[in-house]
Amino acid sequence: MNYMSRAISLSKRALGSVSPNPAVGALVVKNDKIVGEGWTQPPGQNHAEIMAIEQAGELSKGASLYTTLEPCNYHGRTPPCVTKIIESQIKKVHISILDPNKNVYGQGLKKLQEEGVETELGELSQKATTNLEGYLKFVTKKSPFITAKFAMSLDGKIATKTGDSKWISGEKSRRFVHQLRADSDAIMVGVNTVIKDDPKLTARNKSGKPNSHQPLRIVLDTNLRTPLNSMILKQPGTTIIATSNNNNSHFSNIPNVEIWEIPKHNSRISIPDLFSNIYNRGISGVLVESGGTLLGTMFDQKSIDKVIAFISPKIIGGENSTSPVIGIGIDSVNNSIQINNQKWRKFGDDMAMIGYCNNS
């Protein structure tokens, strides 16, 4: 078994529930046997390394620790992980990537080395980054990591000329989307999606029931047009309505609804101001499931970091059928946003392209 690969798998269990902390996986190995495993717990609770060491108990002495991110060396909501590692007499620590947080960067590694703990850095670093990409942007750019998700036909349509869109993608693709939601801190849509589709935007299990933990739902609604009977307002978890309309008292009696007043830019919600609010709320990863208008605006402003596009083997046609990205667009193909590091996955009859935007 590759122990760092196992630690990366463990880190995925923390996605969607630990922000603004990183989703880290860790395990303790002694005599070629895993004796302790851990992953980041919700804020204020144990970090992955502490969970793994506590599970290992006395077997930590002389053992090796594998962790996807450099252990912290400062006291935040919890004590430093480095202190626990040293006290437990861990012999060697394998670290996939350094923590770019200015309170940590290199200091955890340095402290371990000063205390005589062997260290190894860089194992499976590219693979480990995937589950940490939201956190890494959050601490380096002070902005959330934005993933655009859409499903389209082979000819690039997300709905017919009548607006029908259920379902373009297949069941296996839609099941994967629920996993994407569960792994996200928040789901974002525009008010037009709420009005046209009346979605629930919940993360649901295989039986169709909502998960116990739900991502935040963010609706961009400049003029406060969200219907009070919308399904999104009746679901477990919190819905945030971002609006430029200060006449929002009629939402005050709806439980689990927050109103964010955001300035306008060109008659729409200001995306930079919205992102500032999202960052200040401690949200590091956002999944955007909107229609072409909002996605177009965000692509125009180069606000999208990652794209997950499901392509269904259907032809819809129609001059007035809807496209996944509208916006202003570009004049020259040379100026298009290139999607790098693409990976392709098959879900039933659908194909999904997963890649990262080159916004330079």
C-alpha positions as CSV (number, residue, x, y, z in Angstrom):
1,M,0.0,0.0,0.0
2,N,1.1,3.5,-0.7
3,Y,0.6,5.3,2.6
4,M,0.5,8.8,1.3
5,S,-2.1,7.8,-1.2
6,R,-4.2,6.4,1.7
7,A,-3.7,9.7,3.5
8,I,-5.0,11.6,0.5
9,S,-8.1,9.4,0.4
10,L,-8.7,10.1,4.0
11,S,-8.5,13.9,3.4
12,K,-11.5,13.7,1.1
13,R,-13.7,12.8,4.0
14,A,-13.1,16.3,5.4
15,L,-14.2,18.2,2.2
16,G,-17.2,20.4,2.6
17,S,-17.3,20.5,6.4
18,V,-14.0,22.0,7.7
19,S,-13.6,25.3,5.9
20,P,-11.7,27.6,6.4
21,N,-9.4,24.9,7.7
22,P,-7.7,22.6,5.1
23,A,-9.0,19.1,4.4
24,V,-6.0,17.0,5.5
25,G,-5.6,13.3,5.8
26,A,-3.0,11.6,8.1
27,L,-2.0,8.1,9.2
28,V,0.4,6.5,11.6
29,V,2.4,3.5,10.4
30,K,4.4,1.1,12.5
31,N,6.1,-2.1,11.4
32,D,4.4,-1.7,8.0
33,K,1.0,-1.6,9.6
34,I,-1.4,1.3,9.8
35,V,-2.1,1.9,13.5
36,G,-3.9,5.2,13.4
37,E,-5.9,7.2,10.8
38,G,-7.3,10.7,10.8
39,W,-8.8,13.5,8.8
40,T,-9.6,17.1,9.7
41,Q,-12.6,17.5,12.0
42,P,-14.9,20.6,11.9
43,P,-13.3,23.9,13.2
44,G,-12.3,23.8,16.8
45,Q,-11.9,20.0,16.8
46,N,-8.9,17.8,16.1
47,H,-6.7,18.2,13.1
48,A,-6.0,15.1,11.1
49,E,-2.5,14.4,12.7
50,I,-4.0,14.6,16.2
51,M,-6.8,12.2,15.3
52,A,-4.4,9.7,13.8
53,I,-1.9,9.9,16.8
54,E,-4.7,9.5,19.4
55,Q,-6.0,6.5,17.6
56,A,-2.5,5.0,17.5
57,G,-1.9,5.7,21.2
58,E,1.3,4.2,22.5
59,L,2.1,2.7,19.1
60,S,3.0,6.2,17.9
61,K,6.4,5.9,19.6
62,G,9.0,5.2,17.0
63,A,6.3,5.2,14.2
64,S,6.1,7.1,11.0
65,L,3.4,9.8,10.3
66,Y,2.1,10.5,6.8
67,T,0.2,13.8,6.3
68,T,-1.0,15.5,3.2
69,L,-0.1,19.0,4.5
70,E,2.6,20.4,6.7
71,P,1.6,20.2,10.4
72,C,0.9,23.5,12.1
73,N,3.3,25.0,14.6
74,Y,1.0,27.7,16.1
75,H,-1.9,27.8,18.5
76,G,-5.2,28.7,16.8
77,R,-8.5,27.2,17.9
78,T,-6.5,24.1,18.7
79,P,-2.9,23.4,20.0
80,P,-0.1,23.0,17.5
81,C,0.1,19.6,15.8
82,V,3.9,19.7,15.8
83,T,3.9,19.7,19.6
84,K,1.7,16.5,19.7
85,I,3.9,14.8,17.1
86,I,7.1,15.5,19.2
87,E,5.5,14.5,22.5
88,S,4.3,11.2,20.9
89,Q,7.9,10.4,19.8
90,I,7.0,9.9,16.2
91,K,10.3,9.0,14.5
92,K,9.6,10.2,11.0
93,V,7.1,12.5,9.3
94,H,6.2,12.3,5.6
95,I,4.7,15.6,4.3
96,S,3.2,15.9,0.9
97,I,3.1,19.7,0.6
98,L,4.1,22.7,2.7
99,D,1.3,24.9,4.1
100,P,1.4,28.3,2.4
101,N,-0.4,29.9,5.4
102,K,2.0,32.6,6.6
103,N,1.6,31.3,10.2
104,V,2.9,27.9,9.2
105,Y,4.9,27.9,6.0
106,G,8.1,25.9,6.6
107,Q,7.9,26.5,10.4
108,G,6.3,23.2,11.2
109,L,8.9,21.3,9.1
110,K,11.7,23.3,10.7
111,K,10.5,22.6,14.3
112,L,10.3,18.9,13.6
113,Q,13.8,18.8,12.2
114,E,15.2,20.9,15.2
115,E,13.7,18.3,17.6
116,G,15.4,15.4,15.8
117,V,12.3,14.1,13.9
118,E,13.2,12.8,10.4
119,T,11.2,14.4,7.6
120,E,10.4,13.8,4.0
121,L,8.7,16.3,1.8
122,G,7.0,16.2,-1.6
123,E,5.5,12.7,-1.9
124,L,2.4,12.7,-4.2
125,S,2.3,16.5,-3.9
126,Q,0.3,17.1,-7.1
127,K,-2.3,14.5,-6.1
128,A,-2.6,15.9,-2.6
129,T,-3.2,19.4,-4.0
130,T,-6.6,18.4,-5.4
131,N,-8.3,18.1,-2.1
132,L,-6.5,21.2,-0.8
133,E,-7.1,23.5,-3.8
134,G,-9.8,25.6,-2.1
135,Y,-7.7,26.1,1.0
136,L,-4.6,27.0,-1.0
137,K,-6.3,29.8,-2.9
138,F,-8.1,30.9,0.3
139,V,-4.9,31.5,2.2
140,T,-2.7,32.8,-0.7
141,K,-5.2,34.9,-2.7
142,K,-7.7,35.7,0.1
143,S,-10.5,34.6,-2.2
144,P,-12.7,31.5,-2.6
145,F,-11.9,28.8,-5.2
146,I,-14.6,28.8,-7.8
147,T,-15.7,25.7,-9.7
148,A,-18.1,26.0,-12.6
149,K,-20.3,22.9,-13.3
150,F,-22.7,22.4,-16.2
151,A,-24.2,19.7,-18.3
152,M,-24.7,20.1,-22.0
153,S,-25.6,18.2,-25.2
154,L,-23.1,17.3,-27.8
155,D,-24.0,20.5,-29.7
156,G,-23.4,22.6,-26.6
157,K,-27.0,23.2,-25.3
158,I,-28.1,23.2,-21.7
159,A,-31.8,23.4,-22.5
160,T,-34.2,23.2,-25.5
161,K,-35.8,26.2,-27.2
162,T,-38.7,25.8,-24.8
163,G,-36.4,25.8,-21.7
164,D,-36.7,22.0,-21.0
165,S,-33.5,20.7,-19.4
166,K,-34.6,17.5,-17.5
167,W,-32.5,15.6,-18.0
168,I,-29.6,16.3,-20.4
169,S,-27.2,14.4,-18.3
170,G,-27.7,10.8,-17.1
171,E,-28.3,9.4,-13.7
172,K,-24.6,8.5,-13.0
173,S,-23.6,12.1,-13.8
174,R,-26.3,13.5,-11.5
175,R,-25.2,11.2,-8.7
176,F,-21.6,12.5,-9.1
177,V,-23.0,16.1,-8.8
178,H,-24.4,15.3,-5.4
179,Q,-20.9,14.2,-4.3
180,L,-19.5,17.5,-5.7
181,R,-22.1,19.4,-3.7
182,A,-21.2,17.4,-0.5
183,D,-17.5,18.3,-1.1
184,S,-18.2,22.0,-1.5
185,D,-18.6,24.7,1.1
186,A,-21.3,26.5,-0.9
187,I,-23.4,26.1,-4.1
188,M,-24.1,29.3,-6.1
189,V,-26.8,30.0,-8.6
190,G,-28.5,33.1,-10.1
191,V,-32.0,34.0,-9.4
192,N,-33.1,33.1,-12.9
193,T,-32.2,29.5,-12.2
194,V,-34.3,29.6,-9.0
195,I,-37.3,31.0,-10.9
196,K,-37.1,28.7,-13.9
197,D,-36.0,25.4,-12.4
198,D,-37.0,25.8,-8.7
199,P,-34.1,23.6,-7.6
200,K,-33.5,22.3,-4.1
201,L,-29.7,22.5,-4.4
202,T,-29.1,20.0,-1.6
203,A,-26.5,17.2,-1.4
204,R,-28.4,13.9,-1.3
205,N,-27.4,10.3,-0.7
206,K,-28.1,7.3,-3.0
207,S,-31.6,6.9,-1.7
208,G,-32.4,10.6,-2.5
209,K,-32.4,11.8,1.1
210,P,-30.6,15.0,2.1
211,N,-27.2,14.5,3.8
212,S,-26.9,15.5,7.4
213,H,-24.5,18.2,6.5
214,Q,-25.5,20.6,3.7
215,P,-23.4,23.2,1.9
216,L,-24.5,26.8,2.0
217,R,-26.7,27.9,-0.9
218,I,-26.0,31.3,-2.4
219,V,-28.5,33.0,-4.7
220,L,-27.4,36.1,-6.7
221,D,-30.6,38.1,-6.7
222,T,-29.9,41.8,-7.5
223,N,-33.5,43.0,-7.4
224,L,-34.8,40.4,-4.8
225,R,-37.0,38.4,-7.1
226,T,-36.6,35.0,-5.3
227,P,-40.2,33.7,-4.8
228,L,-41.0,33.1,-1.1
229,N,-42.3,29.7,-1.9
230,S,-39.1,28.5,-3.7
231,M,-38.0,25.0,-2.9
232,I,-34.5,26.3,-2.1
233,L,-35.9,28.2,0.9
234,K,-37.5,25.0,2.3
235,Q,-34.5,22.7,2.5
236,P,-32.2,21.9,5.4
237,G,-29.2,24.1,5.7
238,T,-28.7,27.8,5.2
239,T,-29.6,29.9,2.1
240,I,-27.9,33.2,1.5
241,I,-29.5,35.7,-0.8
242,A,-27.0,38.2,-2.2
243,T,-28.9,41.3,-3.3
244,S,-28.6,45.0,-3.9
245,N,-32.2,45.7,-2.8
246,N,-32.3,46.9,0.9
247,N,-36.0,46.3,1.0
248,N,-35.7,42.7,2.2
249,S,-37.7,42.6,5.4
250,H,-40.2,40.1,3.9
251,F,-37.5,37.4,4.2
252,S,-37.0,38.0,7.9
253,N,-39.5,35.4,8.9
254,I,-38.1,32.6,6.8
255,P,-35.8,30.4,8.9
256,N,-32.2,29.7,7.9
257,V,-32.1,32.6,5.3
258,E,-29.4,35.2,5.4
259,I,-29.5,38.4,3.4
260,W,-26.2,39.9,2.1
261,E,-26.5,43.4,0.7
262,I,-23.9,43.6,-2.1
263,P,-23.2,46.7,-4.3
264,K,-24.0,46.7,-8.0
265,H,-21.6,46.8,-10.9
266,N,-23.2,47.3,-14.3
267,S,-26.7,46.7,-13.0
268,R,-25.6,43.3,-11.5
269,I,-24.2,42.0,-8.2
270,S,-20.5,43.0,-8.0
271,I,-18.6,39.7,-8.1
272,P,-15.5,41.1,-6.3
273,D,-17.6,42.4,-3.5
274,L,-19.5,39.1,-3.3
275,F,-16.3,37.2,-3.2
276,S,-15.1,39.4,-0.4
277,N,-18.2,38.5,1.6
278,I,-17.7,34.8,0.9
279,Y,-14.1,35.0,2.0
280,N,-15.0,36.8,5.2
281,R,-17.6,34.1,5.9
282,G,-14.7,31.5,5.8
283,I,-16.0,29.8,2.7
284,S,-13.1,28.5,0.6
285,G,-14.8,26.3,-2.1
286,V,-17.8,27.3,-4.2
287,L,-19.6,25.2,-6.8
288,V,-21.4,27.3,-9.4
289,E,-24.4,25.6,-10.9
290,S,-26.0,28.6,-12.6
291,G,-27.3,29.2,-16.1
292,G,-25.3,30.9,-18.9
293,T,-25.9,34.5,-17.8
294,L,-24.1,34.2,-14.4
295,L,-21.4,31.8,-15.8
296,G,-20.8,34.1,-18.7
297,T,-20.3,37.1,-16.4
298,M,-17.9,35.1,-14.2
299,F,-15.9,33.8,-17.2
300,D,-15.8,37.3,-18.6
301,Q,-14.3,38.5,-15.3
302,K,-11.9,35.4,-15.2
303,S,-13.4,34.4,-11.8
304,I,-13.6,30.7,-12.6
305,D,-10.8,28.5,-11.4
306,K,-12.0,25.0,-12.4
307,V,-14.5,23.6,-14.9
308,I,-16.5,20.4,-14.7
309,A,-18.5,20.0,-17.9
310,F,-20.7,17.0,-18.5
311,I,-21.3,16.2,-22.2
312,S,-24.2,14.0,-23.1
313,P,-24.5,12.2,-26.5
314,K,-27.6,14.1,-27.5
315,I,-28.3,16.7,-30.2
316,I,-30.7,19.4,-29.3
317,G,-30.3,22.1,-32.0
318,G,-32.3,25.3,-32.2
319,E,-31.2,28.8,-32.7
320,N,-32.8,29.9,-29.4
321,S,-31.7,26.9,-27.3
322,T,-29.7,27.9,-24.3
323,S,-25.9,27.7,-24.1
324,P,-23.9,27.1,-20.9
325,V,-21.9,30.3,-21.1
326,I,-23.2,33.5,-22.4
327,G,-21.7,36.8,-21.2
328,I,-19.9,39.3,-23.4
329,G,-17.6,36.8,-24.9
330,I,-14.4,37.4,-26.8
331,D,-13.5,38.8,-30.3
332,S,-10.6,36.5,-31.1
333,V,-10.1,32.7,-30.4
334,N,-6.6,33.6,-29.4
335,N,-8.1,35.4,-26.3
336,S,-10.2,32.4,-25.2
337,I,-9.7,30.9,-21.7
338,Q,-7.7,27.8,-22.1
339,I,-8.6,24.8,-19.9
340,N,-5.5,23.1,-18.7
341,N,-4.7,19.8,-17.0
342,Q,-7.8,18.2,-18.4
343,K,-9.0,14.9,-17.2
344,W,-11.9,12.9,-18.8
345,R,-14.2,10.6,-16.9
346,K,-17.1,8.5,-18.1
347,F,-20.4,8.4,-16.3
348,G,-22.7,6.0,-18.1
349,D,-23.3,7.5,-21.6
350,D,-21.9,10.9,-20.5
351,M,-18.3,12.2,-20.6
352,A,-17.1,14.8,-18.1
353,M,-14.2,17.1,-18.7
354,I,-12.5,18.3,-15.5
355,G,-9.9,21.0,-15.9
356,Y,-8.4,24.3,-14.7
357,C,-8.8,27.8,-16.2
358,N,-5.7,29.6,-17.4
359,N,-6.9,33.1,-16.4
360,S,-3.6,34.9,-17.2
